[in-house]
Amino acid sequence: MVLAAMLWTLQGCTHYSIVAALPDLDEVQRVWNYCSRCVVDKRCEEREECEVDTMRNLPSALNHAIARQHLDIVRYFIEVVGMDVNTIIDDTYQSTPLRISAYYGSAKQLEILRYLVSAGADVNALGTSHARTPLLTAIWKGNTEGARFLLAHGADPSIQSDRGWDACMFAHRWSHWAIMPDLPGCCAKFLDKRWDGDPVEARVRPPELIAACRPGV
């Protein structure tokens, strides 16, 4: 018993927060390895700290890892820690990891987006913000490559935003012209001749839209 207690002390961490361990993968591993054992061992004096600062904070830690673009840590949480790839990691808008990743448009975030989909992420998971799905989120933030990837992997462009806009109308609302040719029937909706001569044509069918939908014209 004494030896076991000494081992816990020697192996203990200077802190027990999985979020504070970011973005160092080695530190994340150290905190997780210690706390995942500590919480099930009555001899561990830091059980409460590990429960509060690590076990309950795993969703927040995964959120931070995605936001900070650390694919290695994201993979660790999913593959080693065993977190559900579709777990809610943002309570405010009921966001999954995929929706958080779709919010960003960098090359590193696209790698994370691809990994999450390969790991089984639901491309049509619904949140509670105005951009309710990963696809709508990517469109809202101008993440063209992310939106295209999601469309190629089953994202449904007919799912509507909180105001009843499908992906096409949502792209128009947020001036994301580049994605409109990738949305079925979207360009045709706005290139329809009925807009010719309309007083609001410049707003409904601006030059940027025409350039995106009629490349080379």
C-alpha positions in Angstrom: 0.0 0.0 0.0 2.8 2.4 1.0 4.8 1.6 -2.2 1.7 2.1 -4.4 1.0 5.5 -2.8 4.7 6.5 -3.4 4.4 5.5 -7.0 1.3 7.7 -7.5 3.2 10.6 -5.9 6.3 10.0 -8.2 4.1 9.7 -11.3 1.9 12.6 -10.4 1.5 15.7 -12.6 2.2 19.3 -11.7 -1.3 20.0 -12.8 -4.4 17.9 -13.6 -5.9 19.9 -16.3 -6.1 18.4 -19.8 -6.8 21.8 -21.3 -3.8 23.4 -19.6 -1.7 20.6 -21.1 -2.3 21.8 -24.6 -0.8 22.2 -27.1 2.0 19.8 -26.0 1.1 16.3 -27.0 3.6 14.8 -24.6 2.0 16.7 -21.8 -1.5 15.7 -22.9 -0.4 12.1 -22.8 1.2 12.5 -19.4 -1.9 14.1 -17.9 -4.3 11.6 -19.5 -2.2 8.5 -18.5 -2.0 9.7 -14.9 -5.6 10.9 -14.5 -7.3 8.1 -16.3 -5.7 5.7 -13.7 -6.1 8.0 -10.8 -9.9 8.4 -11.0 -10.4 4.7 -10.6 -7.8 4.2 -7.8 -9.0 5.0 -4.3 -5.4 5.4 -3.2 -4.8 8.4 -5.6 -5.1 11.6 -3.6 -5.7 13.7 -6.8 -8.9 11.8 -7.8 -11.1 14.8 -7.4 -8.7 17.1 -9.3 -8.4 14.6 -12.1 -12.2 14.2 -12.3 -12.9 17.9 -12.4 -10.0 19.2 -14.4 -9.4 16.4 -16.9 -12.3 13.9 -17.2 -15.0 16.5 -17.3 -13.0 18.8 -19.5 -12.3 16.4 -22.4 -14.8 18.0 -24.8 -13.3 21.5 -24.1 -9.8 20.1 -24.7 -10.8 18.6 -28.0 -12.4 21.9 -29.0 -9.2 23.7 -28.1 -7.1 21.2 -30.0 -9.2 21.7 -33.2 -9.2 25.5 -32.8 -5.4 25.5 -32.4 -5.0 23.1 -35.4 -3.3 20.2 -33.7 -4.2 17.2 -35.7 -1.9 14.9 -33.6 -3.8 15.8 -30.4 -7.2 15.5 -32.1 -6.2 12.0 -33.2 -5.0 11.2 -29.7 -8.3 12.2 -28.2 -10.3 10.1 -30.7 -8.0 7.1 -31.1 -6.4 6.7 -27.7 -8.7 8.5 -25.2 -11.7 7.1 -27.0 -13.8 10.2 -27.4 -16.8 9.9 -29.7 -16.1 11.8 -32.9 -19.6 13.1 -32.8 -19.6 14.3 -29.2 -20.8 17.8 -28.4 -17.7 19.9 -27.7 -19.4 23.3 -27.6 -22.5 23.5 -25.4 -23.5 27.0 -26.5 -24.3 26.0 -30.0 -24.3 22.2 -29.6 -21.4 21.9 -32.0 -19.6 18.7 -32.9 -15.9 18.5 -33.7 -16.7 18.6 -37.4 -18.7 21.8 -37.2 -15.9 23.5 -35.1 -13.3 22.4 -37.8 -15.6 23.6 -40.6 -15.5 27.1 -39.0 -11.9 27.5 -40.0 -10.5 27.6 -43.5 -6.7 26.9 -43.2 -4.9 24.0 -44.9 -4.3 22.5 -41.5 -8.0 22.7 -40.6 -8.8 20.9 -43.9 -6.6 18.1 -42.8 -8.5 17.9 -39.5 -11.8 18.0 -41.4 -10.7 15.1 -43.5 -9.6 13.1 -40.5 -12.8 13.7 -38.6 -14.9 12.5 -41.6 -12.6 9.4 -42.1 -13.2 8.7 -38.4 -16.9 8.7 -38.8 -18.0 12.2 -38.2 -21.7 13.0 -39.1 -21.5 15.5 -42.0 -25.1 16.5 -41.4 -25.0 16.9 -37.6 -27.3 19.7 -36.4 -26.3 22.5 -34.1 -28.3 25.4 -32.7 -26.6 28.4 -34.3 -27.8 30.1 -37.4 -25.4 28.0 -39.4 -26.8 24.7 -38.2 -24.6 22.2 -40.0 -20.9 21.8 -40.8 -21.6 22.7 -44.5 -23.6 25.9 -43.6 -20.8 26.8 -41.2 -18.1 26.4 -43.9 -20.2 28.5 -46.2 -20.8 31.2 -43.6 -17.0 31.5 -42.9 -16.0 31.4 -46.6 -14.3 28.1 -46.2 -14.7 27.0 -49.9 -12.4 24.0 -49.8 -14.0 22.7 -46.6 -17.5 23.2 -48.0 -16.5 21.3 -51.2 -15.0 18.5 -49.2 -18.2 18.2 -47.1 -20.4 18.2 -50.2 -18.2 15.4 -51.7 -18.7 13.3 -48.6 -22.5 13.5 -48.2 -23.3 16.9 -46.8 -26.9 17.7 -47.6 -27.3 21.2 -49.2 -31.0 21.2 -48.6 -30.8 21.4 -44.8 -31.9 24.8 -43.8 -30.4 27.4 -41.5 -32.4 28.8 -38.6 -34.0 31.3 -41.0 -35.1 28.6 -43.5 -32.3 29.2 -46.0 -30.8 26.1 -47.8 -27.1 26.1 -48.6 -27.7 28.0 -51.9 -29.6 30.8 -50.3 -27.2 30.8 -47.4 -24.2 31.2 -49.8 -26.0 34.1 -51.4 -26.8 35.7 -48.1 -23.2 35.6 -47.0 -21.8 36.5 -50.5 -19.9 33.2 -50.8 -20.1 33.2 -54.6 -17.3 30.7 -55.1 -19.3 27.8 -53.6 -22.4 28.4 -55.6 -21.4 26.4 -58.7 -20.9 23.4 -56.4 -24.5 23.6 -55.0 -27.0 21.8 -57.3 -29.1 24.2 -59.2 -27.8 27.2 -57.3 -26.3 29.2 -60.2 -29.4 28.6 -62.3 -31.6 30.0 -59.6 -29.9 33.3 -59.8 -29.0 33.4 -63.5 -32.7 33.1 -64.4 -33.7 35.7 -66.9 -36.5 36.9 -64.7 -34.0 39.1 -62.9 -33.1 41.1 -66.0 -34.0 44.7 -65.6 -35.2 44.3 -62.0 -34.3 47.3 -59.8 -32.6 45.1 -57.3 -30.7 43.0 -59.9 -27.3 44.4 -58.8 -28.1 43.1 -55.3 -29.6 39.8 -56.3 -27.2 39.0 -59.1 -24.0 41.0 -58.6 -21.0 40.8 -60.9 -19.2 38.5 -58.5 -22.0 35.9 -58.7 -22.0 36.1 -62.5 -18.2 35.6 -62.6 -18.4 32.6 -60.3 -21.4 31.0 -62.1 -20.2 31.8 -65.6 -16.4 31.5 -65.5 -14.6 32.7 -68.6 -17.6 34.8 -69.8 
